Amino acid sequence: MKRMYTVIALLLLCLGIGYFQKGNQPANKISKPRVGVLTLMHHPALDQIYAGFRKQMAREGYRDGKNVTIAYQNAQGDQSNLQMMAHKLVSDRADVLFGITTPASQALANSTTKIPVVLGAVTNPQGAGLVKNNQRPGANITGVSDRAPIKEQFRLILKFLPHVKTLGIIYTSNDNSAVTEEAEFVKEAKRHNVELKAYSIANSNDLNQVSQQMLTEVEGVIVTTDNTVAGAMQTLVKNADAVHKPIFPAVDTMVKQGGVAAYSINQYRLGEESGKLTAAILRGDKKPATTAIRYLKHGEPVLNLKQAQKLGLKIPADFQKEAETSGKVFH
């Protein structure tokens, strides 16, 4: 009899091992999926992306603290923190990682080749070395691009400054998104026979001096999708206001801070699209290797009416109406 009990116990043990080896868990042991989020810093545009991401995740059925854990890491503008934070998110066994900005996404990509990574606010993932191809990424990374509608934006500038001969563009030299857009703006300026002078900075400390020099040589300023310039936008606005010259940024939050106008990619919608993609990967509906980078094709018309009037600019009536009906107007 004792021997029979021993045999039964061994059989039950083997069955239990087999059950768990197949990935089954008792109902009270099922773990919530974990999503790791890494961002470069707090900034209105980047915070909108994160807000849109969380909202869409909830719409998709993934509510933080209930049936998913969203672990958020913010480097507070210090890029040296990014790699350490990325390693923490990986070591905590995230099921999907979400990077907000190119530097944050690069840190995640450098930390894992297995965990799926969703890119948010990366203008050119292929150019940044994050994917093999924007149409077919080929590994563990895909995402959503924040590429500005360059042609649309340049035509808008010419509506405000129809007789302009020289414009300046300021960007951060080590920001791949900013560098990509700067090159596209150069091509667009040539098509319209406008001289575009480029001014690069290494960090926000350079912005004051470089922008002051630039503003003595140009009639207006273009700002790319650039986190460093965005973080110090008030410095640029102060210098431009001092010489009564307009700024045309790429993002609505920078228009609000003192830019004149833009066809801006909606940052909240970027976050929503990233949330959709993250949820699809969690459900197993999408694989990063075969999921093309997504783009928001049309910019949202954004006008700082108060700033345009302060600078004495003639506001294109069609653009003002468009901004009032389908975009944003800051008074």
N, C-alpha and C positions, 0 to 999 in steps of 0.2 A: 504493500500500500504506500509506504513511504517513497518507494522508487517511482510509483505512478504519479504522486504529487510533484516529485522533482521533474519528471518528464513534462507534465502539464505546465509547470512554472516556466520551463525553458521555452516551450512552444509559445506561451503568451509573451515572453520577453522578445522572441524573434519577430512575432507579429507586430509588436509595438515599435521595434526598431524599423521594420519595413515601412510602417505607416508614416513615421516621421521622416524617413529618408525620402519619401515621395513628396516632401514639402508640406505635409499636413500639420496643423497645429490644433490643439484643443481650443474651443471657442473663446475661452477667457485668456488665451495666450497670443491671439492674433495681433501683430504689431501694426501700428499705423504707418503708412508710407511717410517718408521724410524728404522734404525738399529744402535744399540749401540755397540761400540767396546771398550773393556777394555784390556790393556796390562800392564805387570809389569814394563817394561823399554824399552829404546832404546838399541838395540843390533843388529848387522848385521843380525843374524839369525831370530830374532823376527820381524825385519823390513821387511825381505823378505816374511815372512808369511803374513804380512799386505798388502804388495804390490801385492802378488799373489791373495789375497782375493779381493781387489778392482778391479783388472783386470778381474777376473772371474765374479764378480758381473756385471761389464759392459758388458761382453760377454753375460750374461744371460738377459740383457735388463734393468739392474738396474744401472743407471748412477748417481753418487753422485751430488746433486745440481739440477738435471734435473727431474728425476722421483723417486728418493729416497734420503733420508737424512741419511748420515752416520756420526754419532756422535762419535768422537774418544777421549778416555781418557787414559792418560799415567801416571802411578804412579811414574815414574822416579826412579825406584829401591827401593822405600820406601813402604813396604808392608802395613804400617799403613794408607796409602792413599787409598788403594784398596776398602775398604768397603764403605767409603764416596763416592767415584766415582761410585761404583756399584749402590748405592742408588740413585744417581743423574740420572743415565741412566734409572733406573726403574721409577722414579718419572716423568721423561720426556716422559713416555709412549712409549718406544721403542716397535716395533712389534716383533723384534728378537734381541737377545743379542749374541755377539761373544766374547769369552774369549781367550786371547792368553797367555798361560802358566797355570800351575795348580793353583797357588795362585789367579790369576785373575779370573779363572773359578770358584773357590770355593767362592770367594767374590760375584760373580753374583748369584751362586746357593743359597747362604745364603740370598739374597735380594728378591728373587721371586720364587714362585712355580707355577706361571701361565704363564709368558712370556717365550716363547721358548728360550733355551740357546744352542748355538753351541759351542762346545769345540774345541780349536785349540792348538796343542802342549801339550797335556796331555797324558802321556805314558800309564797309567793304570787308566781310569776313575772309574772303579769299586773299585779298591784298594784305590783310593783317596776319596771314599765315595760319588762320584758325581752321580752314577747310580746304580741301583740294580743289573744289569747284563749288561755286555758289548754287548751281542747279542740282548737283548731286554731291553732297559733302563728303561721303565716303568713309566716315569713321563714327565717332561718338558725339559729334557736334552738329547742331543746326540752330536756327533761330530767326530773329526778325531784325531787318536792317532799318536804321533811322536816316537813310540817305535822303538829303533834302532835294526838292525838285528844282535843280539848278537853273534850267532854262526858264521855267516859270518865274523864279525869283529874279533873274537878271532882267527879264522883260518888265517886271514890276518896278525895279529900280529906275529903268529908263522912262517909265511913265511919270515918276516923281522928278527925275532929273533929265529931261529930254535933250538938253544941250550939253550934257556932261562930256568932258574929254578925258579926265583922269580920276580913277577910283583907287582906293587902297584896300587891300585885304590883309587881315591880321589873323594869325593862326599859330598853334603850338607845334613846333617842329617834330616832337616825338609822339604826337597823337595821330595815329594812322587815319582815323576818320577825318580829322581836320586836313591832313595832307591830301587825302583823296579828293575832297571837295575843292580845295584850293586849286588843284590841277584842272578840275572840270570848269571852275570859274574862269581860269586863264583862257581856256579854249573858247568859252562863250564870249568873253570880252573881245577876243580877236574877231569873232564872227560879226560883232557889232561895231568894230573899229573904235573901241574904247581902250585907252591905255590902262592896264591894271598893274599897279605896283604892289609887290608882295613883301610883307614884313613878318618875320617869324620871331617867336619868343621861345625860351626854354622852360620857363615857369612863370607863375603869376607875378613874381618880383620884377620881371622885365617889362611888364605891361605898361607901367606909367611912363617910363622913359621912351620906349619904342613907339608907343602911341602918340606921344607928344611930337616926336620927330615926323611920324607919318602924317599927322594932321597939318603940318606946314607944307606938305607936298601934294595933297590930294583934295578933291572936292567933296568926297563922301567916302564912307567906310563900309565894307562888307565883312561880316563875321560868319565864319563857318560853324558847323556843328562841333563845338570845341568846349570841352568841360572846363579847361583851365581858364579860358577867357570868360566863360559863363560865370565861373565862381568869383571873378573880379570885375564883373560888368560895370559896377558903379564907378570904378576908376576910369574906364574907357569913356563912359557917359560924361563924367565930370570934365575930362579933357576935351571932348568933342563939343560940349556945350560952351566951353570957354572960347572957342573959335567959331561957334555957330555953324557946325557942320553935322550932317545927318549920318546915322548909323543904320544899316540894314542887316539885322541878324537873321539867323536861320530858324530860331525857335521862339515860340510865343512868349515864354517867360522873359526872354531878353528884350523883346519888344516892349513888354510891360515895364521893364526896368529903365527904359529910356531910348530904345530903338524906335524907328519910325514905322516900319511895316515889314511884313513877310508873308510868304506862303509857307506856313509852318506845318511840319509833320506833327500830328497830335500825339503828345507824349503819353497821355492816358490810354489812347487806343493802342499805342505800341505795347503797353503793359498788358492790355486785354488780349492782344494777339499772342503775346508770349505765354499768357496763362492758358489760352486754348491749346497751344502746342505742348506745353508742359503736361496738361491733363491728358492729352491724347497719348503721350509717351507713357505716362503712368498706367493708363488703361491697356497699353499694349497695341493701340491702334496705329501708332506711327513709330518708325525707327529713324534715328538721326541720319544714318548713312544714306538713306534714300529719300529724305525729306528736304526739298529745296528751301533755300533761304527765302523768307517772305518779305514783301515790300508793301508799304502803303504808297499807292501810286500818286495820290493827289494831296497837295498841301491845303491847309485851312487858312483862309484869308484873315490876317490879323493886322489891326491898325491902331497905333497910338495917336489918337486925334489931338490930344493936348500937346504932344511933342511936335507933331507936324505943324500945328498952328504956331507954336512957340518959335519954330525955325523959319516961319514964313513960307512954307512950301505950299504949292498948289496941289491940293489933294485930288487925284483922279476920281471923278464922280462915280464911274462904274465900279471902281474898286471899293470905295466907301460903301456903296449900296450892297455890294457882295459881302463885305465884312459885317455889315449890319444884319443881313438876312441869313447868312450861312456861316459866319465866323465869329470873330471877337473884335470889339472896339473898346479901347481903354480911353476914358475921358479924363 
